[in-house]
Structures are given as structure tokens and as C-alpha cells.
Amino acid sequence: MKRRDVGAFVALLTLTGLSLGASYVPLGAWGMAVALGFAAIKVSVVAVVFMHLARSPRAEALFALGAVVVVAILVLLAAADVMTRT
Amino acid sequence: MSEAHFESAERQADAARLGMWAFLVSEVFLFAGLFTLYGAYRAAWPEAFAEGVRHGAKMLGSLNTVILITSSFAVASSLRALQEDRPRVALRWLLGTLALALGFLAVKAVEYHGHVHEGILPGGHGHHFATLSAPAGQAAFFTLYYVMTGLHALHVVAGAAVLAWLAWRLHTGALDARRAHVLSNGALYWHLVDCVWIVLWPLFYLTGGQA
């Protein structure tokens, strides 16, 4: 057991608790943004600490980054379509 | 063992890890298509989706979030132990991870059973939808719920099988510190399963507010 892993574990549990708490606050349209913001931070913690992305060979980080970019293109173009339909 | 041989083993481990990352990226694309579909349908039926989330099993979903986060920590600890050449400790952490995976599936089974009992089935089938004046949006929500959480649950089953196989190899001594990258690849897959759930949790259990 390493302090780095324990720190990530405690951070993930804390973020989960905060996200659950925030879901009871009436945030209107911001509720989705807040919930996905917490999810993005948690995925980053898992990827960087547990999956060792920060210390892995550059090719692995490039694969992960490439996935993020391609998914962002998919989601943004789909959103542009859905939001501009009349 | 000659130094040249050692270098080649290092390369082999690097190649194996990169291959696993390529597989993980393809898994991300698989779920990204479904997340995009969710976004498009949620934009079409914002109120029905919020109503669907409020109808969901929030506490069971949240319990499963805690279970999977804990299991990620457990498998990371198992890998650390093996890298420090303590295979018995690694085996205990790995068995803990496996137990949490099975716990996740048990909670999921209770959750699905509850929904089926309420008359909520995929494709808008079941008596729950007959009580709604406009069932199309909620039918889309619960169909996506079954498809996305079901596909994720299949990944948990596959991950649990991999964890069990790794635990057996640790137990027999076939998996040792020199081959830690094999456990590392299994752990990477398990972390991805955790990451997918981290995104599914807000979409199906938390975002029930009026948009």
C-alpha cells in the first residue's frame, strides 16, 4: 500500500460524497454540468494515479489523449447537430 | 539472465501494456457511441429523462460507485505488492477485488429485479409505461439504462473472470514479480471498467433535477 494510492482512494470517496450531496441541491440546468465535472475529475484521478498515466511511456499517454480528442469530436459534432435542429 | 535478455523482457512488457491501452481505447469508443446517443435523446426529452433518473435506484447505484472505487484501490494495491515481490499480499488484495466485483453484480441484480417488478423493461415494455401519458421519452431512458448498465455489467463479468484467472496464477506461483506486467494489464482493464461506471453513475442516478 502506498500513500499515493491511499490519497487517490480518499479523494475519490470524497468526490463521490460531494457529487451525491450536490445532486440534492436544486441547480437547474447546472446540475448536469456539476455532476459530469465531478465524474471528469474522478476519471482523471483513476487514470493518472491508479493507471499510472503520468509515469507511463509517452505512447500510452498518447493513446489515452487520442481517445479523449476523438471522443470530444464525436460528442461536440453530435451536440452541434442536435442543438441546431429546428 | 543476461542484460540483453532482460532488456528484451522489458520491451515485451512495454509492448503488452501498449496493446492493452489500444484495447482500452477501443472500449472507450464503444461506450462513447452510447454516451452520444444518451446526449441526443436527453436533449430530445429533457423532462422524461430527469423523471427517469428520479425513478432510479439512487442508493443502490451510489453503493455500487463506492464498491467499484474501492475495488480499483484494491487492485492497484495488489499490483504494488507484486511489484515489491510480496505475492501472498498481492493475492489477498486481488481476492478482495474479486469479492467487490461479485458484490457489484449482486447489487446490480437486486436493482434490475426491482425495476422488472415495477413493470420497467427494455424497449418501453412493462406496465409502468402504460400509466404514463407520454411514455416515449421514459421508454428511451430506461432502454438506454438497460443497454448501457447491462453492457457495463458484462464488462464487470469479464473483468471478474480475468481477476479470478490472475488470482489462480498468483496462487500457483505462475505469476510472480518478474511477470508483474500481466497483473498490470488486468488491473488496467479493471480501472477502465471503474471509469465507465464513474460516468454512468451521474447520467442514470444523479441528474434528476429540472433542466
Interface residues (C-beta under 8 A of the other chain):
Chain A: M1 K2 D5 V6 A8 F9 L12 L13 T16 S19 L20 S23 P26 L27 G28 A29 G31 M32 A35 L36 F38 A39 K42 V43 V46 A47 V49 F50 M51 S56 P57 A59 E60 F63 A64 G66 A67 V70 V71 L74 V75 A78 A79 V82 M83
Chain B: D14 R17 L18 W21 A22 L24 V25 V28 F29 A32 G33 F35 T36 G39 A40 A43 A44 K58 S62 T65 V66 I69 T70 S72 F73 V75 A76 S77 R80 A81 A187 L188 H191 D194 C195 I198 V199 W201 P202 L206 T207 G208 G209 Q210 A211
